[in-house]
Each structure stands twice: as C-alpha cells, then as structure tokens.
Amino acid sequence: MRSIHLYTCAMAAAVTIGSVAAEPIKKLRMVLPHPNIAVGEEVFLYAVPKRLGYFNDEGIELDVTTSAGSVAAGQILVTGGADVAPILAEAVLAIREQGGTPVAFYSLKRNNGFTVGVLPGSKIASLDDVSGKTIGFSSASSGANKMLAEQLRMDGKSPDYNALSLGTGPGVITAIRNGDVDALMLWDAVYALYENKGLKLDHYEIALQDKLAGYTMTANEAALASEKKAISGFCRAIAKGLHFTMTNPQAALQIFYEEYPSSVQADKDMKTNIAEGVNIMTKWLDRAQKGVAYGEKTGQEDASRWQFTQQLYTKFGQLKGTTDVSKAFTTDYFEACNDFDRAAVAAQAKAYVVR
C-alpha cells in the first residue's frame, strides 16, 4: 500500500481569540479503494474541500492512503488503519459477514456506471442481441459478468454470450475496433477515458443497477458512535466539494490537477487536461447522482437498495446473506452531511477563475 500524506491548510498551532482557545484539530485517515490517483471521487473527496478550506472549516486534518480494492480498503478500515473509506456496498456486506463492523453513512454513487458499449452501426441494437456474441470485460470472472448475465435472465433472455478478459488498458480499444469482441461491459470513467482517445460507442443500460446500493462512504460502528462531530464535519466538507464540482467541473479539475500534478498528462497542455478530465468527471457524476436533481440533498442511503444488493450478491455466491443488512448502513448522518448553504457554494464555484 502506498501512502500519500495530504493535509489541509496549516493548522498545527493552537489559535486563541481573547482568552478562548480554538478546539484541537481532529485528524482523520481515509483509505481509497484503488492504488492510483486519477480523475474520479478524489476530486470532491479531497482536492476541492482541501483547497477551498472546507476541511479547515470543520477543524479536520485529513491523511489519505490508497489500497487495492474495496475489500482491501474495508479491511484497513476495520483493523484501525483508517477512519473512513469509500467502498462498494457488497464489500460492506461481505466484511460484516466476516465479523467486521463497517457502516455506510453517505452514498457516493447511486448507479455504479456499468453499461454495454458497442461501436456505432453494430448488429447489437439492444441487450437482446448479445446472444452468441463476444463481450469484453475487465475480467471475465468479475461481478460485471454476473451482473450482465442476471440482467438478461431478468429480461427473459439466456446469457449465452462469450466472456473475454481484456483488462482496462489501450488494448481494449484495439479489441473492439478489430472485432475481437462485439461489445464491452465496462464502466463510466473507463469509457470516458477511451472517448478522450477517440473511441465513440453507443451504450445500453443495465437496469438492475438502479436497484442496487452502490459506492458508499463508510466508517466503523465504534467511530460513528464516538466521533459523530468529526465524521459529520468530514461528510459535510465532501458534500460541499461535490456541489462545487457539479456546479463548475472545470474549476474542480483545475484544483485537482494542482493538488495532484502527477495526474497531469505531460504531453498535453493544461486546457486539454482539464477538458478531458471534465469529460471523465461529468460522466462519473451523471451515474453517481442518477435520479438526484442538481441542488437536492445528496448521499441518501436506501434500505430497499441494500436489501436488493444482499439478495443479488447472495444469488451470485459472493455473499452468504447471513448479516443483518439494516446494520450495514445508517441514515443518521444524512442531514448533517447536507447542512450547508448550497447557494453560497454554487456562487463560489461560479466565481472561481479557471486559468
């Protein structure tokens, strides 16, 4: 695991106003479920709230580390290596089945963004047409393969396509252009990355995703009970970062690249970097906030989605279905996360000068 120490504005010394000392800074640790920093949730989970002082306003100092997936991030969380972690809902349930106590408190994605992508003019005109075709996945053994097969069964079709593992590198573009695969089953940010490289695709929805609990921010039960003020403040800061990003994605991407200069494509100017980053971010957000109108409160956890997630992944054999799903999430933080002036954040975003 590679550690990246990222902090809010300097607040190390205690500050006094008159005879009243400021409250001590609360340090929180967040672990991300992927090894590399790239355009995605990092924009509003760290870069924007750090740069604009949203963490500072809540008296929080944040340390960020990375890991190799949702299960790995969840294990770091439950063993005390992090205070908060964004992970997939099915990983929350799996870890609880193993005795861990992660709890989701703020939904980051209402739809995880998987679609079937085909070249324009493809003979695949709907999901009904994938029978006998070759579909490319990042991994043929992934949950995405199971999801597509289940969607076909729900639609009364037989999932008799051929699944091929492609990874997510540049070879994917070659594979579909050369006809090695007839379609792809990948997700929003990856498709946007390929679009930035010139690949244009038509997309078909996987409707069952709208019934699932998706990517979510979590903390341990004990931390939610003992650190409610700090976690509420952290959640409010990232919700403000999200609203800023939705209002002015160009500004948010400029901030992201300034915070993570190693993410800048050295062979392209900053204007192009920002434009391509905005394409990825807006497609990510379109799925993340599907069904939530701009300006509405964000992050609501939904009991029916959690129940369906447990049922589906138990059917897949990836869960045992033994944990009490009602304890895997909480709605207790929803109002605190959204307790800020949206109009003020939007005005700040609109006034931000993109260079």
N, C-alpha and C positions, 0 to 999 in steps of 0.2 A: 504494500500500500504506500503510495506516495503522498507525503504531507505537504500541503500548501498553506503557509501561515498568512492569513489575510485578516486585517484588523480594521476596525472603524477608526474615525478621526482620533487623534491623540487625546486620551482622557486619563492618563496614568495618575496624575496628581489630584489629590482631593481639592475641591474648589469650595470656598466659603463665601457666602454673601451675608455680610454683617456677622452675626455670631452663629448662623445656622450652616452646618456642613452639608455638602451635597451627599446624596446617597452613594454608597460604593458602587463601582461599575460591576455589572454582572457579566461574567464570561460564559459564553455558550459555545459548544462544539457541534458542528454539523458535518455529517459524512454524506457525500454524494454517491449514488449507486453506479458510477461509471469511472473508468480510470483516467479519462482525458477531459479537459475543459474545452467545451465547444459551445456554439450558439444554442441556447435552449433555456431551461429553467434558471441556469446560473445568472442570466441577465437580470431577472427580477428577484431571485432569491438572495443574491449577494451584490452584484455590481452596482445596480441602481440605488438600493437602500443604503449601501455603504457610502457611495459618492455624495448622495444628497442629504446625508445626515439622519436618515430615518432610524437606523440603529442607535445612533448617538442620542436622538430624541428620547429613546426608550431606555437609555442607560445601559446599553448592551455592547459588548465587545465580542465579535464572532471569529472563531477559528474554523477553517474549512479543510477537510481532508477528502480524499477520493477512495473508491473501492471498486471491486469487480462485479457489480450487480446488486440487485435488490436484496437477495438473501444475504450476501456478504455485508451489505450496509446494515441490514437488520440485526445481524449477529454482532456487529461492532456496537450498535446501539444497545442491545440487551446485555452485553457484557461490560457496559460502562465506558466504552471508548468514545461515545458521542452522546449528546443530549437530545438532538433532533436529527431526523433523517427522512428524506423523501424516498419512498419505496412503493412498489406495486401492492395493491390490495391483497392479491393472492399470496404474496410473500408475507404480509402481516399475518394472515390466517395460518400459513404454514409454520411460521415461527411460534405462534401461540400454541399450535398443536404440539410443538416440541418443548413447551414449558416456559417460553419467553413471554413477556408482557408488553409488546409494543401496542400502542393505541393510535389510530388515525384521528387527527383533530382538524385538518384543513385539506380539502380536496384540491389537488393541483390540476388534474385532467379528468373531465367528465367523459371523454372519449379518447382512448389511447392512440387513435390515429391510423390504425391499420386499414388499408384498402387493397383491392386487387387492381393493379395498374397494367394497362395494355397500350400498345402503340396505336395511334390513330389509324382507323381503317382495319383494325384487327377483326378476325372472324368471331372473336369473343365479344358479343354485344351485350352480355349480361352474365351474372354468375351462373345462370342456367347452362351456359355454353362451355364450361370448363371441363366437362366430361371428356376423358381421353387426352386432355391437353397436359403439357408440362408446365408446372408452376414453380417459379424460383423463390426460395425463402432464404433468409439469412442462415438458417439451419433447418433442415428437414425434420429435425426432432423437436423443434421449438413449439411453444404454445400457440404461435400463429398458425401453424399447420393444423393443429387440433381445432382451433377456432374456425378456420375456413371450412373444415370438414363438418363441424357441428352446424354452422350456418346453412350449409347445403342440406343436411338432414332436416333441419327445421323448415326449410323451404320445400321439403318433399323430394329432394334430389339425392342421388347416390354420389358420395365423394370418391369417385373413381379416377381422379386426376393422378398424374405422376409428380411427386415432390422432389425437387432438386436443391441441394445446399449450394448457395452462391457466396455467402458472406455479405459484406456491405461495401466492398472496395470498388474500384473503377471497372473491374471485370464484369460487374452486373450490367453496366451499360452495353458492353460488348455482347454479352449473352443474349439480351433481348433484341438488340439490333441485328444480330446474326441469326436469330431464330433458334438458338439453343434452348430457349424457353419461350413459351407462348404468352406468359403473363408473369407478373411479380406479385408477391404478397409481403409488402414492407410497410413502413410507417411514415408519417407526415414529414418529419425532419430529414429523413434519408431521401425521400422523393424530392424535397425542395433542394437538397444538395445536388442531386443529379440534374434537376431542372436548371440549376445555375451553370451546369456543364453542358447544357444544350439538349438534354433529353426531355421530350414532351410526351406525356402519357394521358390517356383517359382513365378515369377511376370509377370503380364500382364499390359500393358501400358494403360493410359487414355489419348488418343492423344490430346484431346481438350486443355489440359494444356499447350501445346506448342503454343497455340494461345493467351493465357492469359497474362496480366501483373501480375507479381507475387509479392512476398515480396519485399518491397522497402523502402529506407531511405527517410524521409520526413522532411520538416520544414514549418513554416508558410510563407505565401506570404511576409509579412512585414519583417520577418527575412532574407529571401533570398534577399530582396532589400537592407536592411540596414547593413547586416553582411556578405556580399559576401566573404570578405577575410577570415574571421574566418571559415565560413562553407566550403569554398573551401579547407582550410587547414585541417579541420577535415576530409573531404571526401578523400583528398589525403592520409592522415595518415591511414585511414581504408583500402583504396585500396592497400597501401603498405603492410599492415597487411595481407590482403587477398593473395597477391602474395607470401609473405613469407610462409604463411600457405599451399598454393598449392605446393610450392617448397619442403618444409620439414615439413610435418604434424606431425612427431614425435617430432621435436623441438617445434612446436607451441603448442602441447598438454602438453609437459613438462612445458612450460611457463604458460599455462592456469592453470594447477594444482598448480603451485607455487603461482599464483595470487589468486586462489580460492581453498584453501586447504580443505574447507568443501565439495567440489565436489569429493574428493578422496574417493574411496571405501575402507574403513578401513580394510576389510577382505582380500584385495588383495594387492600384492606388487606394487610398482610404475611401474615396467616394464609392468605388466598386465594392470594396469590402463591406461597407455599410449597406449598400443596395442588396447585395447577395445575402447578408445577414438578416436584413429585414424580411426577405422572402422566406427564409427558414423560420424566423420567429413568428411571422404572421400566420403561416400555415400551422405551426405548433399551437398557437393561441386559438385559431379557429376551431381546432378539435378540443383543446383544453376547456374552452368556455362554451362549448356547443350547448345551445338552449338557454344560455345566460345572456341577457341583453347588456350592452355596454352601459355602465353606470349602476347596474344592480350589484347587490352584495355577492361576494364570491366565496367559494370554499365550502359550501354546504355538503355535509356527508348525508347520504340517503340510505335508510335501513333496507329498503327493497333491493337496492343495488348490491349491498353487501350480502344479503341473503342469496341473491341470484349468483353472485360470484362464488360463494361457497358451494352451491349446488352444482354449478358448471364445472369447477375445477375438481370437485369430488368425482363427478362423472368422468372427467379426463384421467382420473387416477393420480392427480398431483396433490390432492388433499384427501384426508381421511374423513373430513366432515364431523370431527369429534369436538371441536371447540365451540363455545357459546359465541356466536357471531355478534351478538349485541354488545359484547365487551371489547370487540376489536376496534370500535370507533366511538367517538363522542361528538355531540353537538354543543357541548358546554362552552366551547371557545368561539363559536361562530360569531356572536355579536361583538365580542371583544376584538376579534380579528378585523371586523369591519367598522370599528368605532373611530372613524376619521373623516375629515372633510374632503369628500371626493372632488368637489368643485375647486377647492384650493390646490389639490394635487394636479388636477387637469390643467388649471391655469399655469402652474409651474412648468408642466410638460410642454404646453403650447408656447411658452415664452423662452424655452431652452434653445439656445443658438447652436445649430449644427454647423460645424466648420467644414 
